[in-house]
Amino acid sequence: MKLIIAYIQPHKLQDVKQSLYKNEVFKMSVTNALGCGEQKGYHESYRGVEFEVNLLKKVRLEVAVNEDFVQKAIDAIVQGARTGHIGDGKIFVVDLAECIRIRTGEEGKEAIG
């Protein structure tokens, strides 16, 4: 079991979701996030005051999958999120020690579905 964590551009969320659905990955968690990387932010002016915006809006996507869906999920996220420009995001794959479905008490790969 693996936990795939992806940080993507907010406007690419629909494309990533559609790509995941096409690859039979239906369960995910989505959270709004702020972050910075190579983009380094930008300068803005509000009422004549200059300030630097270096924490940009991102979307954090978490997908727990069994081993046979890891590469399919990664490929789907890349396909949906890639624009070819700086700021497309990052994907992290982490070992998932345990998963428990609260409703039924199932554990392990059966709980992920």
C-alpha positions as CSV (number, residue, x, y, z in Angstrom):
1,M,0.0,0.0,0.0
2,K,1.2,3.5,-0.9
3,L,0.1,7.0,-0.1
4,I,0.5,9.3,-3.1
5,I,0.7,13.0,-2.2
6,A,0.7,15.5,-5.1
7,Y,0.9,19.2,-5.1
8,I,-0.6,20.7,-8.3
9,Q,-1.9,23.9,-9.7
10,P,-5.5,24.6,-8.7
11,H,-6.7,25.1,-12.2
12,K,-5.5,21.6,-13.2
13,L,-7.6,19.8,-10.5
14,Q,-10.4,18.9,-12.9
15,D,-8.0,17.5,-15.5
16,V,-6.2,15.4,-12.8
17,K,-9.5,14.1,-11.5
18,Q,-10.7,13.1,-15.0
19,S,-7.3,11.4,-15.7
20,L,-7.5,9.5,-12.4
21,Y,-11.1,8.4,-13.1
22,K,-10.0,7.1,-16.6
23,N,-7.3,5.0,-14.8
24,E,-9.9,3.6,-12.4
25,V,-8.6,5.6,-9.4
26,F,-11.8,7.0,-7.7
27,K,-10.9,7.7,-4.1
28,M,-8.9,10.8,-3.2
29,S,-8.7,13.6,-0.7
30,V,-8.2,17.2,-1.8
31,T,-7.0,20.2,0.3
32,N,-6.2,23.8,-0.5
33,A,-2.5,24.6,0.3
34,L,0.0,27.4,0.0
35,G,3.6,26.8,-1.0
36,C,6.6,28.0,-2.9
37,G,9.2,26.4,-5.0
38,E,11.1,27.4,-8.2
39,Q,8.3,29.9,-9.0
40,K,9.5,32.0,-6.1
41,G,6.3,34.1,-6.1
42,Y,5.7,37.6,-7.5
43,H,5.4,41.3,-6.5
44,E,2.1,43.0,-6.2
45,S,0.9,46.5,-5.3
46,Y,-2.1,47.3,-3.2
47,R,-3.1,50.9,-2.6
48,G,0.4,52.0,-3.5
49,V,2.1,49.6,-1.1
50,E,4.5,47.0,-2.7
51,F,4.6,43.6,-1.2
52,E,6.0,40.2,-2.2
53,V,3.7,37.2,-2.6
54,N,5.9,34.1,-2.2
55,L,3.3,31.6,-1.0
56,L,1.3,30.6,-4.0
57,K,-2.0,28.7,-4.1
58,K,-1.7,25.0,-4.7
59,V,-3.9,21.9,-4.3
60,R,-2.8,19.0,-2.2
61,L,-4.1,15.7,-3.5
62,E,-3.8,12.5,-1.5
63,V,-4.6,9.1,-2.9
64,A,-4.1,5.8,-1.1
65,V,-3.7,2.9,-3.4
66,N,-2.7,-0.8,-3.5
67,E,0.6,-1.7,-5.2
68,D,-1.0,-2.5,-8.6
69,F,-2.4,1.0,-8.9
70,V,0.6,3.0,-7.9
71,Q,2.1,3.6,-11.4
72,K,-1.4,4.1,-12.9
73,A,-2.2,6.8,-10.4
74,I,1.2,8.5,-10.8
75,D,0.8,8.5,-14.6
76,A,-2.7,9.9,-14.4
77,I,-1.6,12.8,-12.1
78,V,1.3,13.7,-14.4
79,Q,-0.9,13.5,-17.5
80,G,-3.6,15.7,-15.9
81,A,-1.3,18.3,-14.2
82,R,1.6,18.8,-16.7
83,T,1.7,22.1,-18.5
84,G,5.4,22.1,-19.2
85,H,6.0,25.2,-17.1
86,I,7.6,25.8,-13.7
87,G,5.1,25.3,-11.0
88,D,3.4,22.1,-12.3
89,G,3.9,20.5,-8.9
90,K,5.5,17.5,-7.2
91,I,4.4,13.9,-6.4
92,F,5.6,12.1,-3.3
93,V,5.0,8.4,-2.8
94,V,5.1,7.1,0.8
95,D,4.7,3.6,2.2
96,L,1.4,3.3,3.9
97,A,1.8,1.1,7.1
98,E,-1.9,0.5,7.7
99,C,-5.3,1.4,6.5
100,I,-8.5,0.7,8.4
101,R,-12.1,1.2,7.1
102,I,-14.0,2.6,10.1
103,R,-17.4,1.5,8.9
104,T,-16.5,-2.2,8.6
105,G,-13.3,-2.7,10.5
106,E,-11.6,-4.0,7.4
107,E,-7.8,-3.6,7.4
108,G,-5.0,-3.4,4.9
109,K,-5.6,-3.6,1.1
110,E,-9.2,-4.6,1.5
111,A,-9.8,-1.3,3.4
112,I,-8.4,0.8,0.6
113,G,-10.7,-0.7,-2.0
